[in-house]
Amino acid sequence: MGVPVSAENVETLEKAMEAGSRAQPYVEDVSVRIDRSKLKKKVGQYDYVSLTGDMLDVTIRIAYKGTKLDAGMKFAKEMNYPLMFIKHVLHGQD
């Protein structure tokens, strides 16, 4: 991903990612959390960390033609991969 992230802008970046996701069709709600333990203390004025998939915890609700589903993305250590998955499907919900 490569986006510069630091303790000073982490919350702003989470909100921007949520807002961008909400612009997609059928997205009802989204929550993005960046693992703050992956951020380091700044050593200099221009120090930052680049955002990577292992830093993200995402939950998203999609609604399409009467069906809703909750999905997410978390880093799967055993796969060394930011895995997307469906948490559960709710049929017939409006």
Contacts in CASP RR format, 6 or more apart in sequence:
PFRMAT RR
TARGET T0000
AUTHOR 0000-0000-0000
METHOD contacts of the structure
MODEL  1
MGVPVSAENVETLEKAMEAGSRAQPYVEDVSVRIDRSKLKKKVGQYDYVS
LTGDMLDVTIRIAYKGTKLDAGMKFAKEMNYPLMFIKHVLHGQD
1 50 0 8 1.000
1 51 0 8 1.000
1 52 0 8 1.000
1 53 0 8 1.000
2 50 0 8 1.000
2 51 0 8 1.000
2 52 0 8 1.000
3 13 0 8 1.000
3 50 0 8 1.000
3 51 0 8 1.000
4 48 0 8 1.000
4 49 0 8 1.000
4 50 0 8 1.000
4 51 0 8 1.000
5 13 0 8 1.000
5 34 0 8 1.000
5 39 0 8 1.000
5 48 0 8 1.000
5 49 0 8 1.000
5 50 0 8 1.000
5 51 0 8 1.000
5 55 0 8 1.000
6 39 0 8 1.000
6 42 0 8 1.000
6 47 0 8 1.000
6 48 0 8 1.000
6 49 0 8 1.000
7 36 0 8 1.000
7 39 0 8 1.000
7 41 0 8 1.000
7 42 0 8 1.000
10 34 0 8 1.000
10 36 0 8 1.000
10 39 0 8 1.000
13 34 0 8 1.000
13 51 0 8 1.000
14 32 0 8 1.000
14 33 0 8 1.000
14 34 0 8 1.000
17 32 0 8 1.000
18 30 0 8 1.000
18 31 0 8 1.000
18 32 0 8 1.000
21 27 0 8 1.000
21 30 0 8 1.000
21 32 0 8 1.000
21 60 0 8 1.000
22 29 0 8 1.000
22 30 0 8 1.000
26 62 0 8 1.000
26 63 0 8 1.000
26 64 0 8 1.000
27 60 0 8 1.000
27 61 0 8 1.000
27 62 0 8 1.000
28 61 0 8 1.000
28 62 0 8 1.000
28 63 0 8 1.000
28 68 0 8 1.000
29 60 0 8 1.000
29 61 0 8 1.000
30 58 0 8 1.000
30 59 0 8 1.000
30 60 0 8 1.000
30 61 0 8 1.000
31 58 0 8 1.000
31 59 0 8 1.000
31 60 0 8 1.000
32 56 0 8 1.000
32 57 0 8 1.000
32 58 0 8 1.000
33 56 0 8 1.000
33 57 0 8 1.000
33 58 0 8 1.000
34 51 0 8 1.000
34 55 0 8 1.000
34 56 0 8 1.000
34 57 0 8 1.000
35 54 0 8 1.000
35 55 0 8 1.000
35 56 0 8 1.000
35 57 0 8 1.000
38 49 0 8 1.000
38 52 0 8 1.000
38 54 0 8 1.000
38 55 0 8 1.000
39 49 0 8 1.000
40 47 0 8 1.000
40 49 0 8 1.000
42 48 0 8 1.000
53 75 0 8 1.000
53 82 0 8 1.000
54 75 0 8 1.000
54 82 0 8 1.000
55 75 0 8 1.000
56 73 0 8 1.000
56 74 0 8 1.000
56 75 0 8 1.000
56 82 0 8 1.000
57 73 0 8 1.000
57 74 0 8 1.000
58 72 0 8 1.000
58 73 0 8 1.000
58 74 0 8 1.000
59 70 0 8 1.000
59 71 0 8 1.000
59 72 0 8 1.000
59 87 0 8 1.000
60 70 0 8 1.000
60 71 0 8 1.000
60 72 0 8 1.000
61 68 0 8 1.000
61 69 0 8 1.000
61 70 0 8 1.000
61 71 0 8 1.000
62 68 0 8 1.000
62 69 0 8 1.000
62 71 0 8 1.000
63 93 0 8 1.000
63 94 0 8 1.000
66 91 0 8 1.000
66 92 0 8 1.000
66 93 0 8 1.000
66 94 0 8 1.000
67 89 0 8 1.000
67 90 0 8 1.000
67 91 0 8 1.000
67 92 0 8 1.000
67 93 0 8 1.000
68 89 0 8 1.000
68 90 0 8 1.000
68 92 0 8 1.000
68 93 0 8 1.000
69 86 0 8 1.000
69 87 0 8 1.000
69 88 0 8 1.000
69 89 0 8 1.000
69 90 0 8 1.000
70 86 0 8 1.000
70 87 0 8 1.000
70 88 0 8 1.000
70 90 0 8 1.000
71 84 0 8 1.000
71 85 0 8 1.000
71 86 0 8 1.000
71 87 0 8 1.000
72 84 0 8 1.000
72 85 0 8 1.000
72 86 0 8 1.000
72 87 0 8 1.000
73 82 0 8 1.000
73 83 0 8 1.000
73 84 0 8 1.000
73 85 0 8 1.000
74 82 0 8 1.000
74 83 0 8 1.000
74 85 0 8 1.000
75 81 0 8 1.000
75 82 0 8 1.000
75 83 0 8 1.000
76 82 0 8 1.000
76 83 0 8 1.000
END
